[in-house]
Amino acid sequence: MDLLAPDGQLAAQITAVIENRVATADAVFHRTGVDARQLAALLVALIDLLRQEHPEATALDVQDLCDPVVTEALATAGLHVTERWHQYRLPLWATQPGPSGPTEGAPQRAWPGGTGRKTTEAAPRPGGGGPSV
């Protein structure tokens, strides 16, 4: 569902997916300058749409990504916090010291048989046949 600015440009957007009778929106996207009142109106329009066109949906969950405007809009629209989501992270690149000391934050190869050195070009595939990425 879109919220358009007076000039016709996209100002905010929310998309919900229904699964197991729960409509879920992973995020509310909005441009700078869109206030909580406007976002609350967009949320209420989504709630009305869900009630009219998807009566099988019994709840709406919206993930708040620590955006104070969205937080205020969710409360204004009548939603309340039900849980805190955990975020998990796995580093895709290991940071290893280079010949002249640590290379903080630089991408490093991190697979068995890798050199551990910073890679700036594609390496040939084992057995030949061109670069692997």
HUGI-V168372 format. One record per pair of residues at least 12 apart in sequence whose C-alpha atoms are under 7 Angstrom apart, sorted by the first residue. I is the first residue (numbers start at 1). GAP is how many residues later the second one is. D is the distance in Angstrom with one decimal. If there is no record, write none. Layout:
i=I gap=GAP d=D
i=I gap=GAP d=D
This chain:
i=1 gap=12 d=5.7
i=1 gap=13 d=5.4
i=1 gap=14 d=6.0
i=1 gap=45 d=6.9
i=2 gap=12 d=6.7
i=3 gap=39 d=6.5
i=11 gap=19 d=5.7
i=11 gap=20 d=5.4
i=11 gap=23 d=6.8
i=12 gap=17 d=5.4
i=12 gap=18 d=4.0
i=12 gap=19 d=6.3
i=13 gap=15 d=6.0
i=13 gap=16 d=5.2
i=13 gap=17 d=6.4
i=14 gap=13 d=6.7
i=14 gap=14 d=5.0
i=14 gap=15 d=6.4
i=18 gap=39 d=6.8
i=21 gap=35 d=5.8
i=21 gap=36 d=4.3
i=21 gap=37 d=5.6
i=22 gap=35 d=5.3
i=22 gap=36 d=5.9
i=22 gap=37 d=5.0
i=22 gap=38 d=5.9
i=23 gap=34 d=6.1
i=23 gap=36 d=6.1
i=23 gap=37 d=4.7
i=23 gap=38 d=6.2
i=24 gap=36 d=5.8
i=24 gap=37 d=4.7
i=24 gap=38 d=5.9
i=25 gap=36 d=6.3
i=25 gap=37 d=4.7
i=25 gap=38 d=6.4
i=26 gap=36 d=6.0
i=26 gap=37 d=5.1
i=27 gap=35 d=6.6
i=27 gap=36 d=5.5
i=27 gap=37 d=6.4
i=27 gap=38 d=7.0
i=35 gap=34 d=6.3
i=36 gap=33 d=5.0
i=36 gap=34 d=6.3
i=36 gap=36 d=5.8
i=36 gap=37 d=4.5
i=37 gap=36 d=6.2
i=39 gap=34 d=5.6
i=40 gap=33 d=4.5
i=40 gap=34 d=6.4
i=40 gap=36 d=6.1
i=40 gap=37 d=5.2
i=43 gap=34 d=6.5
i=44 gap=33 d=6.1
i=93 gap=14 d=5.5
i=93 gap=15 d=5.5
i=93 gap=16 d=6.5
i=93 gap=17 d=6.0
i=94 gap=13 d=7.0
i=94 gap=14 d=5.6
i=94 gap=15 d=6.9
i=94 gap=16 d=5.7
i=95 gap=12 d=6.8
i=95 gap=13 d=6.1
i=96 gap=20 d=6.7
i=98 gap=19 d=7.0
